[in-house]
Amino acid sequence: MAPRSQPDAHTCDLAARILAGGKARMTPHDMASYTDPDSLADALIEAGCKEVERADVAAHGRLARGSAGSEAQSVMERVAAGQQPEPRVAQLVRQRVHAEWMTEDPRLDRLADQVIELGLGGAEQAAAAAAVDPEAAAKQALDGARRQLAAAEGNHIAPGGDAAEVDAAFDTFDPPIRRHALADIVLAKLSQLGGQHKLGAAGLPAAGAGLATEL
């Protein structure tokens, strides 16, 4: 599913534009009607490519050769034709849709709690770090957790294990189009903890303040 080598910035940017365009053209109800991530990815790729094309024509009056719109048109045609392997841009969009789909996975949710505990030393320290910069805190948590999990495995990360999943989440944190589902969950939890910490520091009641003690 994931591209084997790291894509360049242009490819990541086009994939992000296509995904954002697809989400802009589809309603939440439309997206919720899909029962598997690949079907949703197909729909988002088609809608997103059309949106990038439309924006290009609106901005420049035509679809110029080599433009983002013409690239998106080519991606859409190749995906619709079932060409394998898929264009790298389409692979990135599909990978990201799968990641977003998996953010409801209870196993990953539990692993995210473990990452925060191992990587940041618990909820109190995590909340303080996340209040300053949740993305930096998430990367710190993933980095610390992957090192500890790898050490527990004799500094050898076995494929398919928790350490491998945490390692993948750290390696794909940036840019967001490549982000692993586990990284999304860790970031969401830390953003919530950071927000609660800021409210507490301001003397305001923090909504859902019990979460910090549950991690």
Backbone as CSV, one residue per row, in Angstrom:
resi,resn,N_x,N_y,N_z,CA_x,CA_y,CA_z,C_x,C_y,C_z
1,MET,0.822,-1.200,0.000,0.000,0.000,0.000,0.863,1.260,0.000
2,ALA,1.801,1.360,0.922,2.611,2.570,1.014,3.723,2.549,-0.019
3,PRO,4.063,3.721,-0.557,5.186,3.795,-1.480,6.443,3.296,-0.807
4,ARG,7.304,2.634,-1.556,8.480,2.015,-0.968,9.580,3.032,-0.692
5,SER,9.646,4.088,-1.469,10.648,5.114,-1.232,9.945,6.420,-0.909
6,GLN,10.666,7.302,-0.244,10.051,8.557,0.176,9.757,9.436,-1.029
7,PRO,8.517,9.867,-1.189,8.169,10.706,-2.330,8.708,12.120,-2.172
8,ASP,8.860,12.812,-3.310,9.387,14.173,-3.233,8.295,15.151,-2.811
9,ALA,8.712,16.386,-2.541,7.789,17.394,-2.010,6.663,17.701,-2.997
10,HIS,6.978,17.741,-4.285,5.946,18.032,-5.280,4.865,16.959,-5.277
11,THR,5.278,15.695,-5.213,4.328,14.594,-5.195,3.457,14.656,-3.948
12,CYS,4.066,14.922,-2.804,3.310,15.030,-1.556,2.322,16.194,-1.618
13,ASP,2.755,17.311,-2.188,1.887,18.482,-2.279,0.691,18.216,-3.180
14,LEU,0.919,17.573,-4.324,-0.190,17.277,-5.233,-1.161,16.292,-4.584
15,ALA,-0.624,15.293,-3.903,-1.493,14.331,-3.218,-2.338,15.022,-2.155
16,ALA,-1.724,15.937,-1.406,-2.458,16.672,-0.374,-3.548,17.532,-0.995
17,ARG,-3.246,18.148,-2.140,-4.253,18.970,-2.822,-5.409,18.120,-3.324
18,ILE,-5.098,16.953,-3.851,-6.148,16.074,-4.355,-7.033,15.594,-3.205
19,LEU,-6.421,15.195,-2.101,-7.208,14.739,-0.960,-8.084,15.862,-0.411
20,ALA,-7.502,17.047,-0.263,-8.282,18.187,0.236,-9.400,18.540,-0.732
21,GLY,-9.101,18.478,-2.039,-10.123,18.775,-3.035,-11.246,17.763,-3.011
22,GLY,-10.896,16.489,-2.834,-11.928,15.460,-2.758,-12.837,15.668,-1.571
23,LYS,-12.245,16.010,-0.425,-13.052,16.245,0.770,-13.929,17.487,0.623
24,ALA,-13.441,18.468,-0.146,-14.223,19.688,-0.360,-15.439,19.422,-1.250
25,ARG,-15.303,18.483,-2.185,-16.391,18.197,-3.119,-17.391,17.169,-2.589
26,MET,-16.967,16.394,-1.580,-17.841,15.372,-1.020,-18.339,15.801,0.355
27,THR,-19.593,15.535,0.646,-20.138,15.863,1.963,-19.739,14.781,2.964
28,PRO,-19.772,15.107,4.265,-19.507,14.070,5.272,-20.441,12.868,5.115
29,HIS,-21.692,13.141,4.709,-22.643,12.050,4.495,-22.188,11.160,3.343
30,ASP,-21.691,11.785,2.280,-21.163,11.012,1.144,-20.041,10.090,1.610
31,MET,-19.100,10.652,2.353,-17.933,9.872,2.774,-18.315,8.773,3.760
32,ALA,-19.313,9.057,4.605,-19.738,8.061,5.595,-20.474,6.891,4.950
33,SER,-20.905,7.063,3.706,-21.663,5.996,3.046,-20.769,4.863,2.555
34,TYR,-19.461,5.081,2.535,-18.542,4.037,2.065,-18.220,3.072,3.197
35,THR,-18.168,1.789,2.871,-17.966,0.762,3.891,-16.555,0.189,3.903
36,ASP,-15.687,0.672,3.008,-14.296,0.233,3.029,-13.409,1.377,2.548
37,PRO,-12.177,1.438,3.042,-11.317,2.586,2.735,-10.901,2.683,1.277
38,ASP,-10.772,1.562,0.572,-10.354,1.636,-0.830,-11.429,2.261,-1.709
39,SER,-12.685,1.916,-1.457,-13.769,2.538,-2.221,-13.840,4.035,-1.937
40,LEU,-13.655,4.395,-0.666,-13.646,5.816,-0.313,-12.467,6.516,-0.978
41,ALA,-11.298,5.860,-0.975,-10.127,6.458,-1.613,-10.360,6.669,-3.102
42,ASP,-10.961,5.688,-3.779,-11.266,5.832,-5.211,-12.122,7.074,-5.451
43,ALA,-13.154,7.232,-4.618,-14.068,8.370,-4.785,-13.373,9.688,-4.502
44,LEU,-12.548,9.717,-3.464,-11.837,10.950,-3.115,-10.805,11.318,-4.173
45,ILE,-10.135,10.319,-4.729,-9.162,10.590,-5.791,-9.863,11.186,-7.004
46,GLU,-10.975,10.593,-7.409,-11.703,11.116,-8.575,-12.198,12.538,-8.318
47,ALA,-12.857,12.728,-7.179,-13.399,14.055,-6.867,-12.280,15.071,-6.679
48,GLY,-11.197,14.652,-6.041,-10.092,15.570,-5.788,-9.376,15.979,-7.052
49,CYS,-9.172,15.025,-7.956,-8.528,15.356,-9.235,-9.375,16.350,-10.020
50,LYS,-10.684,16.148,-10.006,-11.577,17.081,-10.703,-11.504,18.475,-10.087
51,GLU,-11.374,18.523,-8.765,-11.304,19.816,-8.090,-9.994,20.534,-8.405
52,VAL,-8.880,19.794,-8.447,-7.596,20.407,-8.794,-7.639,20.905,-10.235
53,GLU,-8.225,20.132,-11.129,-8.392,20.567,-12.518,-9.216,21.847,-12.572
54,ARG,-10.352,21.847,-11.874,-11.253,23.005,-11.893,-10.546,24.257,-11.387
55,ALA,-9.787,24.108,-10.292,-9.085,25.256,-9.716,-8.030,25.791,-10.682
56,ASP,-7.367,24.898,-11.385,-6.352,25.314,-12.346,-6.972,26.104,-13.495
57,VAL,-8.067,25.602,-14.014,-8.746,26.285,-15.126,-9.275,27.637,-14.656
58,ALA,-9.826,27.674,-13.435,-10.351,28.936,-12.899,-9.238,29.964,-12.720
59,ALA,-8.052,29.492,-12.339,-6.933,30.405,-12.081,-6.236,30.859,-13.356
60,HIS,-6.162,29.977,-14.355,-5.347,30.268,-15.541,-6.126,30.284,-16.857
61,GLY,-7.399,29.978,-16.787,-8.222,30.015,-17.991,-8.116,28.778,-18.859
62,ARG,-7.204,27.891,-18.537,-7.037,26.655,-19.313,-6.224,25.658,-18.497
63,LEU,-6.183,24.439,-18.996,-5.406,23.389,-18.345,-4.069,23.285,-19.076
64,ALA,-3.042,23.910,-18.503,-1.743,23.966,-19.171,-0.990,22.649,-19.010
65,ARG,-0.235,22.311,-20.018,0.589,21.110,-19.972,1.598,21.211,-18.826
66,GLY,1.697,20.172,-18.019,2.626,20.178,-16.893,2.097,20.842,-15.638
67,SER,0.875,21.363,-15.687,0.304,22.013,-14.511,-0.222,20.965,-13.539
68,ALA,-0.541,21.420,-12.333,-1.104,20.504,-11.342,-2.411,19.908,-11.843
69,GLY,-3.200,20.728,-12.539,-4.471,20.235,-13.065,-4.291,19.135,-14.094
70,SER,-3.309,19.311,-14.975,-3.077,18.284,-15.994,-2.495,17.017,-15.360
71,GLU,-1.663,17.181,-14.341,-1.145,16.014,-13.624,-2.277,15.270,-12.929
72,ALA,-3.187,16.031,-12.310,-4.320,15.414,-11.622,-5.209,14.668,-12.618
73,GLN,-5.394,15.251,-13.799,-6.192,14.594,-14.831,-5.567,13.255,-15.212
74,SER,-4.255,13.231,-15.358,-3.550,12.003,-15.700,-3.683,10.963,-14.590
75,VAL,-3.570,11.412,-13.344,-3.723,10.500,-12.202,-5.107,9.873,-12.220
76,MET,-6.137,10.701,-12.419,-7.509,10.203,-12.407,-7.736,9.177,-13.518
77,GLU,-7.212,9.463,-14.702,-7.392,8.551,-15.833,-6.706,7.211,-15.574
78,ARG,-5.512,7.262,-14.999,-4.767,6.024,-14.752,-5.410,5.196,-13.648
79,VAL,-5.933,5.864,-12.613,-6.618,5.134,-11.544,-7.916,4.532,-12.071
80,ALA,-8.669,5.311,-12.854,-9.928,4.815,-13.406,-9.709,3.609,-14.318
81,ALA,-8.558,3.585,-15.000,-8.244,2.476,-15.908,-7.700,1.264,-15.164
82,GLY,-7.493,1.409,-13.841,-6.974,0.306,-13.046,-5.509,0.022,-13.281
83,GLN,-4.765,1.027,-13.733,-3.338,0.828,-14.028,-2.565,0.485,-12.761
84,GLN,-1.723,-0.543,-12.851,-0.895,-0.951,-11.722,0.586,-0.941,-12.117
85,PRO,1.475,-0.458,-11.282,1.126,0.157,-9.994,0.461,1.503,-10.196
86,GLU,-0.304,1.908,-9.198,-0.956,3.213,-9.261,0.085,4.326,-9.270
87,PRO,-0.273,5.478,-9.803,0.624,6.636,-9.702,0.979,6.901,-8.237
88,ARG,2.193,7.348,-8.006,2.645,7.594,-6.642,1.703,8.535,-5.894
89,VAL,1.196,9.536,-6.597,0.259,10.476,-5.967,-0.972,9.740,-5.449
90,ALA,-1.526,8.861,-6.265,-2.709,8.104,-5.860,-2.392,7.175,-4.699
91,GLN,-1.206,6.590,-4.701,-0.798,5.724,-3.594,-0.795,6.501,-2.277
92,LEU,-0.286,7.733,-2.326,-0.230,8.544,-1.112,-1.626,8.889,-0.607
93,VAL,-2.519,9.256,-1.519,-3.890,9.564,-1.109,-4.532,8.322,-0.495
94,ARG,-4.364,7.183,-1.145,-4.972,5.945,-0.654,-4.401,5.573,0.719
95,GLN,-3.086,5.727,0.867,-2.445,5.437,2.149,-3.024,6.327,3.244
96,ARG,-3.214,7.605,2.917,-3.728,8.544,3.917,-5.183,8.230,4.281
97,VAL,-5.987,7.850,3.304,-7.377,7.482,3.574,-7.414,6.257,4.493
98,HIS,-6.551,5.294,4.232,-6.470,4.119,5.104,-6.080,4.527,6.522
99,ALA,-5.133,5.449,6.644,-4.692,5.893,7.968,-5.843,6.555,8.719
100,GLU,-6.569,7.423,8.040,-7.689,8.107,8.689,-8.787,7.112,9.062
101,TRP,-8.981,6.106,8.226,-9.992,5.082,8.481,-9.653,4.313,9.768
102,MET,-8.363,4.113,10.004,-7.927,3.280,11.133,-7.839,4.027,12.453
103,THR,-8.139,5.306,12.472,-8.018,6.050,13.728,-9.058,5.605,14.757
104,GLU,-10.048,4.809,14.339,-11.032,4.289,15.283,-10.637,2.904,15.799
105,ASP,-9.479,2.411,15.424,-9.036,1.077,15.816,-8.674,1.067,17.309
106,PRO,-9.383,0.269,18.142,-9.100,0.246,19.589,-7.665,-0.172,19.906
107,ARG,-7.093,-1.063,19.096,-5.717,-1.503,19.348,-4.753,-0.338,19.208
108,LEU,-4.933,0.471,18.154,-4.065,1.629,17.964,-4.294,2.672,19.047
109,ASP,-5.527,2.773,19.516,-5.817,3.717,20.588,-5.047,3.343,21.849
110,ARG,-5.022,2.051,22.163,-4.265,1.584,23.339,-2.762,1.782,23.131
111,LEU,-2.299,1.517,21.913,-0.878,1.695,21.626,-0.493,3.173,21.736
112,ALA,-1.375,4.070,21.336,-1.111,5.510,21.459,-0.939,5.915,22.919
113,ASP,-1.768,5.347,23.804,-1.618,5.626,25.234,-0.248,5.159,25.724
114,GLN,0.179,3.989,25.235,1.485,3.451,25.617,2.615,4.341,25.104
115,VAL,2.461,4.850,23.887,3.461,5.742,23.306,3.621,6.998,24.164
116,ILE,2.514,7.571,24.589,2.562,8.792,25.396,3.217,8.513,26.744
117,GLU,2.889,7.361,27.334,3.475,6.985,28.626,4.974,6.758,28.500
118,LEU,5.375,5.989,27.494,6.792,5.672,27.322,7.606,6.877,26.848
119,GLY,7.047,7.600,25.889,7.812,8.655,25.241,7.869,9.963,25.985
120,LEU,6.840,10.227,26.833,6.794,11.515,27.522,6.719,11.379,29.039
121,GLY,6.675,10.149,29.530,6.708,9.957,30.974,5.372,10.084,31.665
122,GLY,4.275,9.996,30.914,2.964,10.046,31.536,2.158,11.265,31.158
123,ALA,0.904,11.303,31.624,-0.058,12.309,31.198,0.327,13.727,31.627
124,GLU,0.851,13.875,32.841,1.163,15.226,33.331,2.259,15.882,32.491
125,GLN,3.330,15.145,32.260,4.422,15.674,31.430,3.961,15.858,29.990
126,ALA,3.136,14.925,29.514,2.630,15.004,28.147,1.775,16.257,27.956
127,ALA,0.922,16.535,28.926,0.044,17.701,28.831,0.845,18.997,28.794
128,ALA,1.887,19.068,29.632,2.719,20.274,29.667,3.445,20.467,28.339
129,ALA,3.990,19.374,27.787,4.694,19.477,26.505,3.735,19.816,25.377
130,ALA,2.562,19.200,25.389,1.594,19.424,24.320,1.010,20.828,24.356
131,ALA,0.968,21.429,25.541,0.456,22.797,25.651,1.366,23.777,24.921
132,VAL,2.649,23.441,24.819,3.615,24.300,24.118,3.559,24.044,22.616
133,ASP,3.606,22.766,22.210,3.609,22.415,20.791,3.184,20.957,20.662
134,PRO,1.913,20.690,20.353,1.441,19.299,20.308,2.134,18.454,19.248
135,GLU,2.488,19.041,18.109,3.161,18.253,17.072,4.566,17.855,17.522
136,ALA,5.290,18.790,18.116,6.624,18.461,18.629,6.525,17.421,19.737
137,ALA,5.513,17.536,20.583,5.317,16.565,21.660,5.001,15.183,21.091
138,ALA,4.192,15.136,20.033,3.845,13.852,19.413,5.080,13.184,18.820
139,LYS,5.909,13.976,18.131,7.133,13.401,17.550,8.090,12.929,18.656
140,GLN,8.173,13.707,19.743,9.031,13.312,20.861,8.522,12.015,21.481
141,ALA,7.199,11.912,21.637,6.612,10.707,22.222,6.884,9.484,21.348
142,LEU,6.677,9.624,20.051,6.897,8.504,19.134,8.366,8.094,19.102
143,ASP,9.255,9.084,19.100,10.688,8.791,19.058,11.124,8.076,20.336
144,GLY,10.693,8.597,21.473,11.074,7.967,22.736,10.499,6.570,22.874
145,ALA,9.250,6.406,22.466,8.611,5.096,22.588,9.244,4.072,21.660
146,ARG,9.569,4.482,20.446,10.160,3.510,19.516,11.526,3.047,20.012
147,ARG,12.276,3.956,20.626,13.590,3.584,21.160,13.440,2.592,22.327
148,GLN,12.479,2.862,23.195,12.289,1.971,24.334,11.761,0.609,23.907
149,LEU,10.834,0.600,22.963,10.284,-0.666,22.484,11.347,-1.468,21.739
150,ALA,12.176,-0.767,20.966,13.259,-1.453,20.257,14.260,-2.035,21.243
151,ALA,14.574,-1.281,22.294,15.513,-1.768,23.305,14.966,-3.021,23.986
152,ALA,13.648,-3.039,24.196,13.031,-4.208,24.829,13.102,-5.439,23.931
153,GLU,13.275,-5.202,22.629,13.389,-6.302,21.680,14.852,-6.560,21.291
154,GLY,15.769,-6.116,22.134,17.179,-6.325,21.851,17.701,-5.430,20.751
155,ASN,17.125,-4.210,20.653,17.500,-3.232,19.623,17.303,-3.762,18.208
156,HIS,16.386,-4.700,18.083,16.004,-5.212,16.762,14.496,-5.063,16.628
157,ILE,14.051,-4.277,15.663,12.619,-4.049,15.473,12.056,-5.133,14.570
158,ALA,11.258,-5.996,15.152,10.672,-7.100,14.391,9.491,-6.604,13.572
159,PRO,9.400,-6.993,12.307,8.270,-6.584,11.468,6.937,-7.023,12.076
160,GLY,5.955,-6.135,12.007,4.618,-6.474,12.457,4.346,-6.248,13.925
161,GLY,5.374,-5.932,14.707,5.177,-5.723,16.135,4.864,-4.268,16.469
162,ASP,4.644,-4.015,17.764,4.349,-2.650,18.206,5.494,-1.704,17.892
163,ALA,6.723,-2.158,18.097,7.876,-1.295,17.842,7.930,-0.887,16.373
164,ALA,7.624,-1.814,15.482,7.633,-1.503,14.049,6.547,-0.497,13.703
165,GLU,5.393,-0.630,14.345,4.296,0.305,14.072,4.638,1.704,14.577
166,VAL,5.218,1.775,15.760,5.613,3.076,16.311,6.719,3.696,15.460
167,ASP,7.655,2.863,15.018,8.749,3.342,14.166,8.193,3.919,12.862
168,ALA,7.218,3.220,12.263,6.603,3.704,11.023,5.857,5.010,11.256
169,ALA,5.200,5.119,12.399,4.465,6.349,12.715,5.414,7.532,12.864
170,PHE,6.570,7.289,13.465,7.559,8.364,13.609,8.127,8.764,12.244
171,ASP,8.476,7.774,11.439,9.129,8.038,10.151,8.219,8.749,9.164
172,THR,6.905,8.572,9.295,5.978,9.165,8.324,5.216,10.365,8.891
173,PHE,5.699,10.930,9.999,4.952,12.023,10.639,4.818,13.232,9.713
174,ASP,5.874,13.553,8.997,5.870,14.698,8.068,6.222,14.227,6.670
175,PRO,5.567,14.780,5.651,4.436,15.687,5.707,3.149,14.947,6.075
176,PRO,2.098,15.667,6.487,0.878,15.014,6.975,0.238,14.026,6.000
177,ILE,0.413,14.216,4.691,-0.201,13.306,3.732,0.325,11.889,3.918
178,ARG,1.517,11.725,4.490,2.118,10.399,4.686,1.868,9.864,6.096
179,ARG,1.190,10.610,6.933,1.124,10.287,8.362,0.370,8.988,8.655
180,HIS,0.961,8.178,9.502,0.415,6.900,9.953,-0.760,7.150,10.902
181,ALA,-1.712,6.217,10.937,-2.883,6.365,11.811,-2.480,6.514,13.278
182,LEU,-1.462,5.772,13.706,-1.025,5.862,15.098,-0.563,7.278,15.428
183,ALA,0.151,7.918,14.515,0.607,9.285,14.746,-0.576,10.236,14.857
184,ASP,-1.605,10.017,14.042,-2.821,10.837,14.138,-3.431,10.739,15.536
185,ILE,-3.516,9.511,16.052,-4.159,9.297,17.348,-3.330,9.915,18.461
186,VAL,-2.017,9.713,18.409,-1.136,10.307,19.421,-1.272,11.833,19.403
187,LEU,-1.255,12.407,18.206,-1.370,13.867,18.088,-2.712,14.364,18.611
188,ALA,-3.793,13.641,18.288,-5.120,14.054,18.757,-5.202,14.008,20.281
189,LYS,-4.663,12.953,20.867,-4.682,12.838,22.333,-3.860,13.956,22.981
190,LEU,-2.689,14.214,22.417,-1.834,15.255,22.988,-2.426,16.643,22.794
191,SER,-3.073,16.868,21.671,-3.717,18.167,21.444,-4.807,18.404,22.491
192,GLN,-5.549,17.334,22.805,-6.589,17.458,23.823,-5.983,17.705,25.197
193,LEU,-4.943,16.943,25.527,-4.275,17.138,26.815,-3.669,18.535,26.927
194,GLY,-3.058,19.003,25.835,-2.463,20.331,25.844,-3.502,21.415,26.041
195,GLY,-4.644,21.251,25.400,-5.731,22.215,25.572,-6.246,22.245,26.997
196,GLN,-6.378,21.062,27.599,-6.822,20.990,28.988,-5.796,21.651,29.918
197,HIS,-4.526,21.431,29.626,-3.465,22.018,30.451,-3.525,23.547,30.398
198,LYS,-3.760,24.087,29.205,-3.844,25.544,29.061,-5.029,26.099,29.838
199,LEU,-6.173,25.397,29.783,-7.346,25.849,30.522,-7.070,25.827,32.023
200,GLY,-6.404,24.747,32.465,-6.075,24.643,33.884,-5.120,25.737,34.336
201,ALA,-4.157,26.050,33.490,-3.196,27.100,33.828,-3.862,28.464,33.905
202,ALA,-4.961,28.609,33.141,-5.687,29.882,33.151,-6.740,29.924,34.249
203,GLY,-6.834,28.834,35.017,-7.814,28.802,36.102,-9.204,28.482,35.640
204,LEU,-9.349,27.921,34.427,-10.658,27.579,33.894,-10.877,26.076,33.989
205,PRO,-12.146,25.660,34.155,-12.402,24.212,34.207,-12.130,23.575,32.859
206,ALA,-11.422,22.450,32.842,-11.087,21.762,31.599,-12.131,20.712,31.284
207,ALA,-12.747,20.831,30.118,-13.738,19.847,29.702,-13.065,18.498,29.546
208,GLY,-13.699,17.450,30.097,-13.143,16.114,29.976,-11.801,15.972,30.666
209,ALA,-11.635,16.679,31.785,-10.328,16.694,32.432,-9.892,15.327,32.925
210,GLY,-10.842,14.396,33.045,-10.487,13.067,33.516,-9.599,12.294,32.565
211,LEU,-9.541,12.706,31.305,-8.761,11.959,30.333,-7.305,11.853,30.739
212,ALA,-6.755,12.935,31.280,-5.334,12.950,31.604,-4.970,11.867,32.611
213,THR,-5.912,11.583,33.520,-5.605,10.576,34.533,-5.850,9.167,34.017
214,GLU,-6.515,9.060,32.859,-6.819,7.740,32.330,-5.680,7.186,31.515
215,LEU,-4.772,8.053,31.012,-3.680,7.585,30.156,-2.649,6.813,30.965
